[in-house]
Amino acid sequence: MPVMNGMQAALEIRRIAPRTKILVFTVVGTKEAAPVARLLADGYVEKSAAGKEPIPALERLLPNFPKPKPGRIS
């Protein structure tokens, strides 16, 4: 990101809108990213898992968010 990195962005989001859910996408391995993600974000996904993990991670963060019907794009 041109102005700030992801961790700086997470801190700024927390400052401005503390109730906002934050999901971090990281190239850093789980061992390195987990402690920071637990402090600044509500969850994280390694970029290597980007093809399968973002939707389940978002569903864990937003369990009451309406889910689209299968086979339909909303």
N, C-alpha and C positions, 0 to 999 in steps of 0.2 A: 504494500500500500504506500502511496507516495508521501503522505503526511505523517503517519504514525504506524507503528507495528500493531499486531493483533492484541498484544497484552496492554499496550497503551490505549487502544480503542476500547477494550473491555473495561479498563479503569474509568475511562471517560463515560462510557455508557452507564456504569454503576453509579457514578457521581450524578449524572443528569436524570436517569430513570432507574432507580435502584430495584424496582420490581420487574424490570425487563428480563426475560430469559435469554441467556447467552449460550450458544453452542459454538465451540471453537473447533476449527479445522486446522490440523497441524501436520507438518512434515517431520516434526521431532517425534522420536519414539515414545511409546507409552510410559516407560520408566521415567523419562525426563519431563514429559508433558503433564502427567497426572497430578503432581503436587500443585503446579501453577493453575491448572484447569480447576482443581477443587477450590482454590482460593478466589479466582476471578470469574469463573464461568459455572454454568449449571451442568455442563457436559462437554465432551470433546469427542472428535472423530479423527482418526489418523487419515491422512489423504490417501494412503494405500487402500483404505477400506471405503473410499468415497462412492464406489459403485453399489455397495450393499448396506452400509450402515447409517447414512443420514436420516432416512425415513424412520427406522426404529428409534433412533436417538431423539428425534423430534417428537415422536409419539410418547416416549418416556417423559419428556419435558412438558408436553401439553396433552395430558391424557383426556381432557374434556373437549379438545378441539374437534370439530366435526370432520369425519373421515369421508373422502370421496367414495362413491359407489364403484365397485369393481367394474373395469371395462369402460369407465367414463372419465374424461378429463374435465375438470371444472375450471 
